[in-house]
Amino acid sequence: MIIREAILSDAEGFLHLTKQVENNSEYMLWEPSERNITLEQQQKMIANMKKSVNSTILLAETDKELVGFLVVIGGGAKRNKHSAYIVVGVLE
């Protein structure tokens, strides 16, 4: 298994992985089909995360297939830049 930071070309695969996890888990914030994000929006999110000093998207990959993710969204205000919102998703 390889753990690596997401790049723009991962947008489609990450979008698909996110939908798979949401469709198979009762523990994600969004219910199946509730999140309507386009490929372009996913690409923009990855680009914005790469620019951030306290946010990132890590992807887990096995045999060149995405199987999990960790999204870390750091605080945007001076008083909460040290904190982060974390989302974890793993295929069954």
C-alpha positions in Angstrom: 0.0 0.0 0.0 1.2 3.5 -0.9 0.1 6.6 1.1 0.6 9.8 -0.9 -0.6 13.4 -1.2 -3.4 13.9 -3.8 -2.5 15.7 -7.1 -4.9 17.2 -9.7 -4.9 14.1 -11.9 -6.4 12.2 -8.9 -9.6 14.3 -9.0 -11.7 11.7 -10.9 -10.5 8.7 -8.9 -10.9 10.6 -5.6 -14.4 11.6 -6.6 -15.3 8.0 -7.4 -13.7 6.7 -4.2 -15.6 9.2 -2.1 -18.9 8.2 -3.6 -18.0 4.5 -3.0 -17.3 5.1 0.6 -20.4 7.3 1.2 -22.5 4.6 -0.5 -21.2 1.9 1.8 -21.0 3.6 5.1 -23.4 4.8 7.7 -20.7 6.9 9.4 -19.9 9.5 6.7 -21.5 13.0 7.0 -23.0 12.9 3.6 -25.6 10.2 2.7 -25.4 8.3 -0.6 -26.2 10.7 -3.5 -26.5 13.7 -1.2 -23.2 15.2 -2.3 -23.3 16.6 -5.8 -19.8 17.6 -6.7 -18.5 17.9 -10.2 -15.1 16.9 -11.5 -14.2 20.5 -11.9 -15.1 21.2 -8.2 -13.1 18.3 -7.1 -10.1 19.5 -9.0 -10.5 23.0 -7.5 -10.6 21.5 -4.0 -7.4 19.6 -4.6 -5.7 22.7 -6.0 -6.8 24.8 -3.0 -5.7 22.2 -0.5 -2.3 22.0 -2.1 -1.9 25.8 -1.6 -2.8 25.6 2.0 -0.2 25.4 4.7 -2.4 23.5 7.2 -4.6 21.3 4.9 -4.0 18.3 2.8 -5.5 15.2 1.1 -3.7 11.9 1.5 -4.7 8.9 -0.6 -4.1 5.2 0.0 -3.4 3.3 -3.1 -3.1 -0.5 -3.7 -2.1 -1.9 -7.1 -2.7 1.7 -8.6 -6.3 1.7 -7.3 -7.4 4.3 -4.7 -8.7 2.5 -1.6 -8.8 5.2 1.1 -8.3 8.8 1.9 -7.6 11.2 4.8 -8.7 14.8 4.3 -7.3 17.4 6.8 -8.8 20.9 6.7 -7.0 23.3 8.8 -8.6 26.3 10.5 -8.7 29.5 8.5 -8.7 32.0 11.4 -5.6 33.1 13.3 -7.1 31.6 16.5 -7.8 28.1 15.0 -5.0 27.6 12.5 -3.6 25.0 14.9 -6.7 22.9 14.7 -8.1 20.7 11.9 -11.2 19.0 10.7 -10.4 15.4 9.7 -12.3 13.1 7.3 -11.3 9.4 6.9 -12.7 7.1 4.3 -11.6 3.5 3.5 -13.2 0.9 1.2 -14.5 -2.3 2.9 
